[in-house]
Amino acid sequence: MRERVDDTSTGKGPALNAVWSLVIPLKPLSVAKSRLAAAAGADRPRLALAFAQDTVAAALACAAVRDVVVVTDDPLAGAELAALGARIVADRPAAGLNAALAHGARAVRGVRAGAAVAAMNADLPALRPAELLRVLDNAAAFPRAFLADAAGIGTTLLSAAPDVELSPAFGGPSRARHSASGAVEITLRDVDSVRRDVDTAADLREALLLGLGPYTGRYGAGLRAGPPAVRPEAR
């Protein structure tokens, strides 16, 4: 098994010709981010959508990303994310998260057989394209690679080179599962925005400190005031 990678480069070099297709799963907004209910109240579905919008927009702005596929059955989320430039693929709700990711990867390779594919969380509201570029450039050295979340327990990104199965094992302590599956852990410094997924109010405060994207940023005043006042001005 290959050793972990620890790259200290700036990530300002040339991209890998935008070869990556990202697969991003998103639950129906009515049930997404349930652990934020106390902090967000009735705005929880809108906040979940804002997370996804910031994630997709930042991913599409990354020089290494060719396209983004969002696996979802939520009609509002599908329409909003398609407007940003994502391709929407219908979910298979009963099959679960990892089946949805594998389904999305097959949809990518059904169009472009030689695609390098990466699965990424939809709840990265502070995601920065330059940091994602560094992660993907680093991942390109391995058949499969992954990035652990900020807590060091889960996974925020899993990559697979062309002709390599993604084999996702997201959920709970997925860092250990992905490592056991033979994927190489990427240990880059200063890619906090790619690690900072948001499940709880504490996570959201950490993302706020990193700097929220424009969609989640609409909630910024409420978030700084603390829960539960997170309602933005009407559009």
Secondary structure, DSSP 4 states (H G I P E B T S, - for coil): -PPPB-----S-S---TT-EEEEEE---TTTTTGGGHHHHGGGHHHHHHHHHHHHHHHHHTSTTEEEEEEE---HHHHHHHHHHTPEEE---GGG-HHHHHHHHHHHHHHH-TT-EEEEE-S--TT--HHHHHHHHHHHTTSSEEEEE-TTSSSEEEEEE-TTS------SSSHHHHHHHTTPEEB--SS-HHHH---SSHHHHHHHHHH---HHHHTTHHHHHH-TT--PPPP-
